[in-house]
Amino acid sequence: MDDGDDIYMRSWTGTIIGPHNVTVHEGRIYQLKLFCDKDYPEKPPSVRFHSRINMTCVNHETGVVEPKKFGLLANWQREYTMEDLLTQLKKEMAAPHNRKLVQP
């Protein structure tokens, strides 16, 4: 949690260590900001990479994970957790269309 005094627990920082299966992300550490609006968990959190990253589902200028380009956010279900979100983003890094993209 970003703010221990936030009784609504809306703002979080997440960390992903790049997957180890021969990708350009291997060994890199990425930080993300997750924000859960008042409609969470009915609606997904917003996700923004704080670390610079090149992925097809991430806006290159803002670092925002674009819901229409990232299946878990596009098809969000109440049962999903922030851990599910981070795990799926790590899997996305290893996907064929992301695993060899040149990184900043």
Rosetta blueprint (number, residue, H / E / L):
1 M L
2 D L
3 D L
4 G L
5 D L
6 D L
7 I L
8 Y L
9 M L
10 R L
11 S E
12 W E
13 T E
14 G E
15 T E
16 I E
17 I E
18 G L
19 P L
20 H L
21 N L
22 V L
23 T L
24 V L
25 H L
26 E L
27 G L
28 R L
29 I E
30 Y E
31 Q E
32 L E
33 K E
34 L E
35 F E
36 C L
37 D L
38 K L
39 D L
40 Y L
41 P L
42 E L
43 K L
44 P L
45 P L
46 S E
47 V E
48 R E
49 F E
50 H L
51 S L
52 R L
53 I L
54 N L
55 M L
56 T L
57 C L
58 V E
59 N L
60 H L
61 E L
62 T L
63 G L
64 V E
65 V E
66 E L
67 P H
68 K H
69 K H
70 F L
71 G H
72 L H
73 L H
74 A H
75 N L
76 W L
77 Q L
78 R L
79 E L
80 Y L
81 T L
82 M H
83 E H
84 D H
85 L H
86 L H
87 T H
88 Q H
89 L H
90 K H
91 K H
92 E H
93 M H
94 A L
95 A L
96 P L
97 H L
98 N L
99 R L
100 K L
101 L L
102 V L
103 Q L
104 P L
